[in-house]
């Protein structure tokens, strides 16, 4: 099996991970986003433990809603006392 970006795979030894989508192949490892929500890097020496998966079985991570950061009110400046 050829591992390239966009390919859907299952790991034979870790069925609980679910289906995964290959996000990137760089050097001797592939970065795969699995349906359990964890992104894992698999070394090319372990590609034999990956098998082709049905794209319909892949569950992508839900889009996270960004909540705007709460801004604390500024403290008033202290008045400088001038010595006479």
C-alpha positions in Angstrom: 0.0 0.0 0.0 1.3 3.5 -0.9 1.1 6.0 1.9 0.5 9.5 0.7 -1.5 12.6 1.9 -5.2 12.2 1.8 -5.1 8.4 2.1 -7.5 6.8 4.6 -6.0 4.0 6.7 -6.6 1.7 9.7 -3.9 0.4 12.0 -4.2 -3.4 12.3 -2.9 -3.5 15.9 -5.0 -0.6 17.2 -8.6 -0.9 16.0 -9.7 1.4 18.9 -8.0 4.4 17.1 -10.6 4.1 14.3 -9.9 5.2 10.7 -7.2 7.7 10.1 -6.4 10.3 7.4 -2.8 10.7 6.3 -2.2 14.4 6.8 1.5 14.6 5.8 4.3 12.3 4.7 7.7 13.7 5.6 10.9 11.8 5.5 10.7 8.4 7.2 7.3 8.9 8.9 3.7 9.8 8.2 1.5 12.0 10.3 -2.0 10.5 10.6 -5.1 12.0 12.2 -7.2 9.2 13.7 -10.9 9.3 14.5 -10.2 9.0 18.2 -9.0 12.6 18.0 -5.2 12.0 18.3 -2.7 12.8 15.7 0.0 10.1 15.5 3.3 9.8 13.6 3.9 6.4 12.2 7.4 5.4 11.1 7.9 4.0 7.6 9.1 0.7 9.2 5.5 0.2 10.5 3.6 1.0 7.3 3.0 -2.8 7.0 0.6 -2.5 10.0 -1.6 0.0 8.1 -4.4 -1.1 5.8 -6.6 0.8 3.4 -9.8 2.2 5.1 -13.2 3.2 3.8 -13.3 7.1 3.7 -16.8 7.0 5.1 -15.5 5.4 8.4 -13.3 8.4 9.1 -14.8 10.8 11.7 -13.0 14.2 11.5 -12.3 16.3 14.6 -15.2 18.7 15.2 -14.4 22.3 14.5 -13.7 24.1 17.7 -15.4 27.3 18.4 -13.0 30.0 19.5 -14.2 32.1 22.4 -12.8 35.6 22.5 -10.4 36.2 25.3 -11.7 38.0 28.2 -9.9 41.3 28.7 -9.5 42.5 32.3 -10.2 46.2 32.9 -7.1 48.3 33.4 -6.1 49.4 36.8 -6.2 53.2 37.3 -2.8 54.8 37.4 -1.5 56.0 40.7 -1.2 59.7 41.1 2.4 60.9 41.5 3.1 63.0 44.5 5.6 65.7 43.9 7.8 66.6 46.8 8.2 70.4 47.4 
